[in-house]
Amino acid sequence: MTHLAALPPHFPFDDDEHLAAQITPLAGQINTAHYRLLKLIAEFDKRKGWSGGSTLRSCAHWRSWQRGTASRVEQVVDKSGGRAA
């Protein structure tokens, strides 16, 4: 897993407009990545790729096992049959 670099103690932006100009596109990129992740998880769940003949009960359970925890969004997607609620 890639770790994000620590934020510098002082931001290199002197005014709020420049800071907002950094936040806005980053938020869009995060939303896009989150959407793609949910679509991939939904397809994985639809194919039951998580089952693999093991004792895993659901896609959310598989995700929890893979990273140590399952997000609330993934649990909702899992319960809704792959549709983000």
N, C-alpha and C positions, 0 to 999 in steps of 0.2 A: 504494500500500500504506500502511496506517495504521501509524504508529510508536507504540510504547508509550512513555508518559511515563517518564522516569527515576525511580527510587525515591528517596524523600527520604533524607537521610543518617541520620535518626532516625525510627523508626516511631512513629506517634501512639498506639500501644497499649502500655500499661504492663505488661500481664500476658499470659501465654501463652494463656489462654482466649480473650481478645479477638483475638489474632493467629490462633489456630486457627479462630475463627469467621469470619475473613476468607478463610482458605485453603480451607476445606472447600467452600463453595459455588462459589468460583472454579474449583477443580479439577473440580467437576461440570459447570460451564459449558464448560470447555475440552474435557472428554470428549465432551459433547454436540455441540459444534462440530466436533470431530475426526470423530465418527461421521457427521455430516451431510456433511462434506467427502468422506469415503471413499465414501459412498453416491452422491454426485454424480459423483465420479470413476469409479466402477464403471459407472454409467449412460452416462457420456460414452464410456467405453471400449467398452461393449457396442454402442453406436451407431457406433463407430469415428469419432467426431467429430474425433479427432485426425488422421485420415489426410489429408483435404482435398486429395488428389492431390499431396502433397509427398513429400519424401524421408524423412519421419519414419517410424520403424520400429515404434513402439508408443506407448501412452498415457504410459508412464514417460518415454520419449524426448521426447514433446510437453511434459510437465510440466517436464522438465529444460530444454528450450529456452525455455519460458515464463518461468521464474524463475531460470535459471542452474544449477539442481541439482534432482535428484529425491530425495525422502526414501526411506528403506529401506522404510517401510510401503507407499508407493505402488508400489515395485518389486515387493513381495510380492503386492499386490492385482493388479497387471498380470499377473504370472506365474500367478496362481491363477484367471484368467478372471473377475475382478471380485468374488471372494469374499475378504474379509479373512481371512487365515490366523492 
